[in-house]
Amino acid sequence: MNKFQDRKIISIVILAISLLQAIIVSVRYFQSDLNLSNPLIPDSLLNGIRNFTIAMVAIYVFVVLLNVFYLATKKLFLPIAVLSILILSAGSYFTSAIHDYFINFR
């Protein structure tokens, strides 16, 4: 395998992980949305959960777009790969902090 094929595989793996994470976050939201139809739950809590989901999906879609950009142009592999891995790592490490921010933000 040459250098380009290795880079392409790495980019595709990062892209697949990002898509999978976006799907997982979306499915969890729709699954919890069915359970949160109780009128006693405040709207601010529901808005926080919705905003958290939108923010996390946007982060993962941004990583997907970065990797699609690399696959289309075949330029800037190292910055895109490093940035993608850092974003995915920070997203998984700070998920609870981001979740608390959106839930407690009124």
N, C-alpha and C positions, 0 to 999 in steps of 0.2 A: 504494500500500500504506500502511496506517496503522501506527501505532506498535506496536499489539498483534501484528499479523501479522509485523512484523520481529522482535519479541522471540520470537515462537513459532518462527519459522524458526531463529533462533540457538539456541534451546533444543533444538530437534529435531536440529540439526547436532551440538551437544555430546553429546546423548544417543546419536546414531548412532556418533560417534567412540568414546565410552566402551564401548558394546556391542561394537564391532569390536575394540577393544583387549582386552576380557575374553575374547572368542572366540579371538583370536590367542594369548593367554597360555595358555588352556586347551588349545588344539590343540597348541601346542609342548610342553606338559607330557605329554599323552597320546602324542605322537610320541616324545619322549625316554624315556618310561616303557617303551615297547616295547624300546628299545635298552639299557636299564639293568637287564635281568634277569640280569646276570652275578652269580654268588654272591660274587665277589671284591670287589665294590663294597661299602663299608661302609654299614650301615643309617643311620648318622648323615648321610651325604651324601644318601641318598635322602629322608630325612625333611626335610633342609634344602631340597631342591628342591621337595618337596610343600608345605612351609610357605610358601615364597616364592610359589608359584603361588596358594595360598589367599589370602595377604595381598594380592597384586596384583589378583586377581579381586574381592576384597572392596572394595578401593579403587575400582575401576571401577564396581562395582555401587552403591556409595554415591553416586557422581556421577550414575549413571542415576536413582537414587531421588530425588536432589535435583531433577533436571530434570523428572521425572514429577510431583513435588510442585508445581513451578511451573506445569506445563501443566494440572494439575487445579485449582489454586487461583487462578492468574493473579495471584499476589502475590509480592513480594520478588524481582523479576527481577534487579536489579543485584547484590545480595549472592550470590544463587545462581549467577549467571553468572560473577562474579569468583572465587568459591570453586571452582567447577567447573574453570575455566581454570587456576587456581593448582594445584589438585590434579593435573590432567592434566600440567601442565608439570613440577611437582616429581616426579611419577611417572616421566616420561620422562627427566628430568635425573639423578635419583638411582637409576635402575634397577640399575646395576652395584653401587652402594654397598649397596643393599638386598639384592641377590643375594649379595654377599660376606658380609653380616651373617648371613643365614640359612644359608649354606653353612658358615661358620666357627663358628657358634654351636653349642655342644655341651652 
